[in-house]
Amino acid sequence: MQDLVLTPSLSSYPQPDVDTSGKVFTNLTPAELVEHALSRKEAFLTATGALMADTGKFTGRAPQDRFIVLDEKTKDAVWWGDVNIPFDEGKFDALLEKMKYHLSTKDLFVRHALAGADPEYQLNLKVINTLAWHNLFCYNMFLRPSKDQIKSFQSDFTIICAPDFEADPELDGTRNPNFAILNLSKRMILIGGTAYAGEMKKGIFSVLNFILPHERNVLSMHCSANMGKDGDTAIFFGLSGTGKTTLSADPNRQLIGDDEHGWTKNSVFNFEGGCYAKVIDLTRDKEPEIYDAIKFGAIVENTRFKPGTREVDYTNKSITENTRTAYPIHYIPNALNPSVAGIPKNIFFLTADAFGVIPPISKLNSSQAMYHFISGYTAKVAGTEMGVTEPKLTFSACFGAAFLPLHPTTYAKLFGEKMEKHKVNVWLINTGWTGGPYGIGTRMKLSHTRAMISAALNGNLEFAPFRKDPIFGFMVPELCPDVPFEILNPRNTWTDPNHYDETARNLAKAFVDNFEKFRDDADHTIIEGSPIV
């Protein structure tokens, strides 16, 4: 199959320009963008020099308003349904023209950027923004081309983001006035009606999740990654709130990236040029690398100042719990440059188990690894979403179902092939609760989680005694350096072991029930990784 857009000279569809009677600012520096954002009253300057901006009505992605254009390229390839909602080709073209007309009198901020640190799999991006701070976000989050690259730059994919443009759902075919629409044939993303900047980065992630597995046999992954002093690569899969960014920012290892990566036949590479980390309750003591990265050029979203100061109050949840920071990856002192490393030696699945039954660390065999990869389990707790008053089960295929244009088994099969070929160690890490469920137990200490991950990475668990979990089947170490032995068996931390058994069986049943929708496409080796109900 012919590659889609990975070589600029092969571009088959011209990337659009937006004509405007306003000013066009192209590839401004961070300092210039900060000046524009402040003068246009888009943001405030914090005590550390970072820019503080609000995203307005939307403080997160709107997955039900994300669409993919249904055409010859996508009709038989995309996994259509609640995640990937089809959008009419003609409606897309008409909406594009309406957006271009809307922008025809606006000042625009244009940026040339790259996605993919490995040149062989790189996308050239053109981003058109109406907000200066959005353009700074793209400077931070995408890779930054050199001056020589910009001289001969040809766009492979274009993002047009206009928060002040709203669609007419009845005429334009959207569900609401806000929208994010991917056109994989014309290689464009249209975003309107929302100022949540993460829509841009996740839009390109979805694009790469289509191109790389479908056309290049490269596994695209929602994960963080780092590398040890001996060149050993580790990958951390996890949904929001499980510690993906925190645990990959290890002062003793080089950061490859915190969110999006590709696994080729001989490497792991970062898709991005920056980090987009949650900052709720952030402190320097707990996360010094992230805390110190919030300086001039960085952005904090939906945060508030401490009264009478320009110091950010990271405990303030008045706007949202999804407060975030965006900064270029080189703001992390030990970031790997370029962000390309070797084949992973260890893979960690992170889950914030609010039910308190998953052990803090377990080793998975290949069947269990495939099963848990497809399941993508974590649990949301009270306060993370409107209406959530008790722990809520969350299963997200491949730890990123919201960004997968293809059927999850496509990614799972690639994952299994690579895992088996390279004999990778796979670990399940519970960063959630111990001693009981949320509301009774306590959150795992970050220091203990780091110690367990370090022990797995440096081989200290290789000769430790293990026990088999009677319900989930994975192997659980009984000893780990710098970790109290009693927490390694979660049943022993509950005051009522019988209540633990009942809760564990209920969680196991939820795994099995969730997997039913994948069972017809899964072979027996994956099904063997199922818990015992």
Secondary structure, 3 states (H helix, E strand, C coil): CCCCCCCHHHCCCCCCCCCCCCCEEECCCHHHHHHHHHHCCCEEECCCCCEEECCCCCCCCCHHHEEEECCCCCCCCCCECCCEEEECHHHHHHHHHHHHHHHCCCCEEEEEEEECCCHHHCEEEEEEECCHHHHHHHHHHCECCCHHHHHCCCCCEEEEEECCCCCCHHHHCCCCCCEEEEECCCCEEEEECCCCCHHHHHHHHHHHHHHHHHHHCCEEEEEEEEECCCCCEEEEEECCCCCHHHHHCCCCCEEEECCEEEECCCCEEECCCEEEEECCCCCCCCCHHHHHHCCCCCEEECCEECCCCCCEECCCCCCCCCCEEEEEHHHCCCECCCCEECCEEEEEEEECCCCCCCCCEEEECHHHHHHHHHHCEEEECCCCCCCCCCCEEEECHHHCHHHCCCCHHHHHHHHHHHHHHHCCEEEEEECCEECCCCCCCEECCHHHHHHHHHHHHCCCCCCCCEEECCCCCCEEECCCCCCCHHHHCHHHHCCCHHHHHHHHHHHHHHHHHHHHHHHCCCCHHHHCCCCCC
